[in-house]
């Protein structure tokens, strides 16, 4: 692997690692249509606000989300909505795996 390929792969891995938690995927899916604040997201996920803030920080550092302050409240939104295409692709892989597993079970 040459240096440019390694850097590209590392940058991609950083984004994938940021998505590699159920709460963070949930956040990405929730903020696809409208921005939410930490308190709203924490309530929806069912975790405390400090943990939610850590998840948001990871997503923000990876460049997946952005924030906007309105008064004393910070709202989070998707920076790049095409990440939803990737999540949709994951859903397709899950479906394909289920179909494969079902076919396997029918043969036994």
Protein Blocks (a to p, Z undefined) as FASTA:
>chain_A
ZZklmmmmmmmmmmmmmmmcfklmmmmmmmmmbccdfklmmmmnopafklmmmmmmmmmm
nomaccddehjaccdddfblklmmmmmmmmmmmmmmmmmmmmmmmmZZ
